[in-house]
């Protein structure tokens, strides 16, 4: 049994990663969130490379004065990631929520990426 939230998330993440694998036709969109920031990247698991990434630390969003770990920022990260991915010809991805519950910032990022044109 897990002792705290972090261990519970890591346990869920391991379980998810057993099932979710990015193939060349459908790369993996991985999400990580901290208290202050949110990060998303599209990964080619066969090559072990990050193809596209976006975070609240990117130049496009760094000028904002408000808190960067909220739902509004997560939506902007989703849109930014989708634009970058579509620019590289990536349309279909498999979503790896990183052991986090599909709620709040994770849900906002996923929905914004879908609305911007990614399919998953």
C-alpha positions as CSV (number, residue, x, y, z in Angstrom):
1,X,0.0,0.0,0.0
2,X,1.3,3.5,-0.9
3,X,2.3,5.8,1.9
4,X,1.6,9.1,0.4
5,X,0.2,10.9,-2.7
6,X,3.6,10.9,-4.6
7,X,3.9,7.1,-4.2
8,X,0.3,6.6,-5.2
9,X,0.9,8.6,-8.4
10,X,4.1,6.7,-9.2
11,X,2.3,3.4,-8.8
12,X,-0.5,4.6,-11.1
13,X,2.1,5.9,-13.6
14,X,3.9,2.5,-13.7
15,X,0.5,0.8,-14.3
16,X,-0.4,3.2,-17.1
17,X,3.1,3.0,-18.8
18,X,2.7,-0.8,-19.1
19,X,-0.2,-0.2,-21.4
20,X,0.6,3.1,-23.1
21,X,3.3,3.0,-25.6
22,X,4.0,5.4,-28.5
23,X,4.5,3.8,-31.9
24,X,5.8,5.8,-34.9
25,X,2.2,6.2,-36.3
26,X,0.8,7.4,-32.9
27,X,3.4,9.0,-30.6
28,X,2.9,9.4,-26.8
29,X,1.9,12.8,-25.3
30,X,3.3,12.8,-21.8
31,X,2.3,15.3,-19.1
32,X,4.1,16.3,-15.9
33,X,2.8,18.8,-13.4
34,X,4.5,20.4,-10.4
35,X,3.1,22.9,-8.0
36,X,4.3,25.9,-10.0
37,X,4.5,24.6,-13.6
38,X,3.2,22.1,-16.1
39,X,5.1,20.3,-18.8
40,X,4.0,18.3,-21.9
41,X,6.0,16.5,-24.5
42,X,5.4,14.2,-27.5
43,X,7.7,11.3,-27.3
44,X,8.8,8.7,-29.9
45,X,9.3,5.6,-27.7
46,X,11.0,3.6,-30.3
47,X,13.8,6.2,-30.8
48,X,13.6,7.4,-27.2
49,X,13.4,11.0,-28.3
50,X,11.3,13.9,-27.5
51,X,9.8,15.2,-30.8
52,X,7.9,18.3,-29.5
53,X,7.7,19.9,-26.1
54,X,5.9,22.8,-24.4
55,X,5.8,24.0,-20.8
56,X,4.9,27.0,-18.8
57,X,8.6,28.0,-19.0
58,X,8.5,28.5,-22.8
59,X,9.3,31.9,-24.2
60,X,5.7,32.4,-25.4
61,X,4.3,32.1,-21.9
62,X,7.3,33.2,-19.8
63,X,6.3,36.9,-20.0
64,X,3.1,36.3,-18.1
65,X,3.2,37.7,-14.5
66,X,0.5,35.4,-13.1
67,X,0.9,31.9,-11.5
68,X,2.0,29.4,-14.2
69,X,0.6,26.2,-12.5
70,X,-3.1,26.8,-13.0
71,X,-5.8,25.6,-15.4
72,X,-5.6,28.7,-17.7
73,X,-1.9,28.1,-18.3
74,X,-2.6,24.4,-18.9
75,X,-5.0,25.3,-21.7
76,X,-2.4,27.5,-23.3
77,X,0.2,24.7,-23.0
78,X,-2.2,22.3,-24.8
79,X,-2.8,24.7,-27.6
80,X,0.9,25.5,-28.0
81,X,1.9,21.8,-28.0
82,X,-0.8,21.0,-30.6
83,X,0.4,23.9,-32.9
84,X,4.0,22.7,-32.7
85,X,3.0,19.1,-33.3
86,X,0.8,19.9,-36.3
87,X,3.7,22.0,-37.6
88,X,5.9,18.8,-37.6
89,X,3.1,16.7,-39.2
90,X,2.0,14.9,-36.0
91,X,-1.8,14.5,-35.8
92,X,-2.4,11.4,-33.8
93,X,-1.1,10.8,-30.3
94,X,-1.8,8.5,-27.3
95,X,-2.3,10.4,-24.1
96,X,-0.1,9.5,-21.1
97,X,-1.5,11.3,-18.0
98,X,1.5,10.4,-16.0
99,X,-0.4,8.9,-13.1
100,X,-2.4,12.0,-12.4
101,X,-6.2,11.9,-12.3
102,X,-7.9,13.2,-15.4
103,X,-9.1,16.3,-13.7
104,X,-8.2,20.0,-13.5
105,X,-5.0,21.0,-15.2
106,X,-4.5,17.6,-16.9
107,X,-8.0,17.6,-18.3
108,X,-7.7,21.3,-19.4
109,X,-4.4,20.5,-21.3
110,X,-5.8,17.5,-23.0
111,X,-9.0,19.2,-24.1
112,X,-7.1,22.3,-25.4
113,X,-4.8,20.0,-27.4
114,X,-7.9,18.2,-28.9
115,X,-9.5,21.5,-29.8
116,X,-6.3,22.7,-31.5
117,X,-6.3,19.6,-33.8
118,X,-4.6,16.7,-32.1
119,X,-6.4,13.4,-32.1
120,X,-6.3,11.0,-29.1
